[in-house]
Structures are given as structure tokens and as C-alpha cells.
Amino acid sequence: MAEETTETKEKEAEKVHVFEAWCKRCGICVAFCPTQALTSDKDGLPILTYPDKCTLCRMCEVRCPDFAVTVRKKKKRS
């Protein structure tokens, strides 16, 4: 049980970030998201609508032609 708690906390510390200025709103990241955790807003900007569904596979990051998507860990504050 302790392992699941630690793993859950680590997953929650991860974040998908979209650099809005770099994003051309092509939808590739949304299309390649295997769990449909990413969706597009009304303007086509990708957003992590379902963070609990995100498996941190980095497909969105790898497929983005403009390097506008990053998946990164938040630094833990002590």
C-alpha cells in the first residue's frame, strides 16, 4: 500500500505543460494521446482535461512538431 501511495504522489507531481506561444493548435498531441487525457479547448489549444488518465507516456511531447508540449516533474518543495 505504501508503494502505491508513493507512486501516486509521484504521478501527481508530473505535469503536462503546453507553451501557448509555440503551439500552432494542430491537434497532433491530442490525436496521439492513448488515454484521451488531452483535449482541445474552443481555440484548439491542448489542455490536460483528465490528469488522472494521463500515464505520462510522453507521446504528446514526442509528437509535437513545434516542441510546445513538455511533460515534466514539479520540483518538490521541502
C-alpha positions as CSV (number, residue, x, y, z in Angstrom):
1,M,0.0,0.0,0.0
2,A,2.8,2.4,0.8
3,E,4.3,1.8,-2.7
4,E,1.0,2.8,-4.3
5,T,0.9,6.0,-2.2
6,T,4.4,6.9,-3.2
7,E,3.7,6.1,-6.9
8,T,0.5,8.1,-6.8
9,K,2.3,11.1,-5.3
10,E,5.0,10.9,-7.9
11,K,2.4,10.8,-10.7
12,E,0.6,13.8,-9.3
13,A,3.9,15.7,-9.3
14,E,4.2,15.3,-13.0
15,K,2.7,17.9,-15.3
16,V,2.0,18.3,-19.0
17,H,2.8,21.8,-20.0
18,V,1.8,23.5,-23.3
19,F,3.8,26.6,-24.3
20,E,0.8,28.5,-25.8
21,A,3.0,30.9,-27.9
22,W,4.7,27.9,-29.6
23,C,1.6,25.9,-30.2
24,K,0.0,26.1,-33.6
25,R,-3.0,24.1,-32.5
26,C,-2.6,21.3,-35.0
27,G,-4.1,18.7,-32.7
28,I,-1.4,16.1,-33.1
29,C,-0.8,15.8,-29.4
30,V,-4.5,15.3,-28.7
31,A,-4.8,12.7,-31.5
32,F,-1.8,10.6,-30.2
33,C,-2.8,10.7,-26.6
34,P,-3.5,7.0,-25.9
35,T,-5.8,7.7,-22.9
36,Q,-7.5,10.8,-24.3
37,A,-6.3,12.8,-21.2
38,L,-5.5,15.7,-23.5
39,T,-8.3,17.6,-25.3
40,S,-8.5,20.9,-27.1
41,D,-10.2,24.0,-25.9
42,K,-12.5,26.1,-28.0
43,D,-9.5,27.7,-29.7
44,G,-7.7,24.4,-30.4
45,L,-5.2,24.7,-27.6
46,P,-4.4,21.4,-26.0
47,I,-5.3,21.1,-22.3
48,L,-4.8,18.2,-19.8
49,T,-8.5,17.8,-19.1
50,Y,-8.2,14.5,-17.4
51,P,-4.9,14.4,-15.4
52,D,-5.9,11.2,-13.6
53,K,-6.0,9.4,-17.0
54,C,-2.5,10.7,-18.0
55,T,0.0,7.8,-17.9
56,L,3.0,10.2,-18.6
57,C,3.9,8.3,-21.7
58,R,5.2,11.5,-23.3
59,M,3.6,10.8,-26.7
60,C,2.3,14.3,-26.7
61,E,5.8,15.7,-26.1
62,V,7.4,13.4,-28.7
63,R,4.8,14.0,-31.4
64,C,4.6,17.8,-31.1
65,P,6.3,19.3,-34.2
66,D,6.9,22.6,-32.5
67,F,8.3,21.4,-29.2
68,A,5.4,23.2,-27.5
69,V,4.5,20.3,-25.2
70,T,6.6,19.1,-22.3
71,V,6.0,16.5,-19.6
72,R,8.0,17.3,-16.5
73,K,8.2,16.7,-12.8
74,K,7.4,19.5,-10.5
75,K,10.1,20.2,-8.0
76,K,9.1,19.1,-4.6
77,R,9.2,21.8,-2.0
78,S,10.8,20.9,1.3
